[in-house]
Amino acid sequence: KGDGKAKKLEAKWQTGNWGACSTRCGEGTRVRSVTCTTGVAEDCSAHHKPEEMQACEAHDGCQWRTGEWGECSGHCGPGKRKREVTCDGPTCHDEKPKEEEDCMSKPESCLACKVTIWGGKNFGGWEHTFGVGEYSSAELEYRGVKCDDISSLEVFGDFCEMKAYEYGDFNHAHGGWEVTFKHGKYDAAAIESAGAKNNDISSFKVYRTGQPDFQAGSAKDFADSARNAASNITSGVPDVPDARNLPGMNGTMPGANGTNPFGTPKIGNLPSPFGRSGAGAVSAVVATAMVLGMFA
């Protein structure tokens, strides 16, 4: 039989389950409930209270972070490029993205070959651009170049050179100086120091020294690069004075009465004071067309 007194509940700490970590990636905290069985915390004061919070670490939300790709190590051809790949926490469980990959270096300068000449002041004043070809003093004069007033020039093309001559006939009748300029810009001082005395360039030749190595790329990629470069090359080349020597042209353009649909005169009837066919621009266009034809 009972003695009429209620049995006193034993006072002790009881703990709940730990909650989730406060972060999904890295270091955080987690908490749990800690209460006294009597409902009065003071009743359990004689006992050590278990911790309600503790440090934790989570990895399931960690992700890889990738930086921008660097420049291709190749020069007008195949190479490698790299980027930084880091985990934003202690551990990333997903597959790590690649830090290095193959690439193809195909800047415009790989396929271009043109020369721009300025007069009057450095990279200013009058300006004329020339594609691949040979330009005598007579032709330069016809195009508006003042040979004794050349102030600066630019050779644009990684596989392009310009050979300048002291005399207007490419030094055929005279033993004057000749200077070769490679890809880059040359102000008046640089032209003089290269050996072009008094910056008086009377004739010059623009020519290719090789071709880029795009073999590792697809035919379509190569054709696209060639097409873009051709557009940039020919856009800066002056009109050709005479194209009568082009195969199949016969000095006419399609259209009635020897004119093209826009009413301009026959190419064969245009004046040609030099007895040549403007090989500069024509060579650039024909060479590019041949390249593109390989991938048509």
CORQUI-V782181 format. One record per pair of residues at least 4 apart in sequence whose ideal C-beta (glycine too) atoms are under 6 Angstrom apart, sorted by the first residue. I is the first residue (numbers start at 1). J is the second residue. If there is no record, write none. Layout:
[[I:J] [I:J]]
//
This chain:
[[9:38] [11:36] [11:38] [11:43] [11:44] [12:37] [13:34] [13:44] [13:47] [13:49] [13:50] [14:35] [14:37] [15:32] [15:34] [15:50] [16:32] [16:33] [18:30] [18:32] [19:30] [19:31] [21:28] [21:30] [21:56] [21:58] [22:28] [22:29] [23:28] [23:58] [24:58] [24:60] [24:61] [25:61] [25:62] [25:89] [26:89] [27:57] [28:56] [29:53] [30:56] [31:52] [31:53] [34:50] [34:52] [36:40] [36:41] [36:43] [36:44] [38:43] [59:91] [62:87] [62:88] [62:89] [62:92] [63:88] [64:85] [64:87] [64:92] [64:97] [65:86] [65:88] [66:83] [66:85] [66:97] [67:83] [67:84] [69:81] [69:83] [70:81] [70:82] [72:79] [72:81] [72:103] [72:105] [73:79] [73:80] [74:78] [74:79] [74:105] [75:105] [76:105] [76:110] [76:158] [76:212] [77:212] [77:213] [78:104] [78:216] [79:103] [79:105] [80:100] [81:103] [82:99] [82:100] [85:97] [85:99] [87:92] [104:217] [106:110] [106:225] [108:112] [108:229] [108:232] [109:157] [109:158] [110:158] [110:212] [111:226] [111:229] [112:156] [112:157] [112:229] [112:233] [113:132] [113:157] [113:160] [113:208] [114:129] [114:131] [114:156] [114:233] [114:236] [115:130] [115:155] [115:162] [115:206] [116:129] [116:154] [117:128] [117:150] [117:153] [118:123] [118:125] [118:127] [118:151] [118:152] [119:125] [119:126] [119:146] [119:149] [119:150] [119:151] [120:125] [120:126] [120:151] [121:125] [121:151] [122:151] [122:152] [122:187] [123:152] [128:143] [128:145] [129:236] [129:237] [130:206] [130:280] [131:233] [131:237] [131:280] [131:281] [131:284] [132:206] [132:283] [132:284] [133:206] [133:279] [133:280] [133:283] [134:205] [135:139] [135:140] [135:204] [136:168] [136:203] [137:168] [137:202] [137:203] [138:274] [139:274] [140:145] [142:273] [143:238] [147:200] [147:201] [147:202] [148:200] [150:199] [150:201] [151:188] [152:187] [153:186] [154:185] [155:160] [155:162] [155:181] [155:183] [157:183] [158:183] [159:208] [159:209] [159:210] [160:208] [161:180] [161:182] [161:209] [162:181] [162:204] [162:206] [163:180] [163:205] [164:179] [164:196] [164:201] [164:204] [165:170] [165:171] [165:178] [165:203] [166:176] [166:177] [167:171] [167:174] [167:176] [167:202] [168:202] [168:203] [169:173] [170:203] [171:176] [177:195] [179:194] [179:195] [179:196] [186:190] [186:191] [188:199] [191:196] [191:199] [192:199] [196:201] [214:222] [217:221] [217:222] [219:295] [223:292] [223:295] [226:291] [226:292] [230:288] [233:284] [234:285] [237:281] [240:278] [240:281] [240:282] [241:270] [241:272] [241:278] [242:270] [242:272] [242:277] [242:278] [243:249] [243:267] [243:277] [244:251] [244:268] [245:277] [251:266] [251:268] [252:258] [252:266] [253:260] [255:259] [255:260] [255:261] [258:266] [259:263] [260:264] [265:269] [278:282] [279:283] [282:286] [283:287]]
//
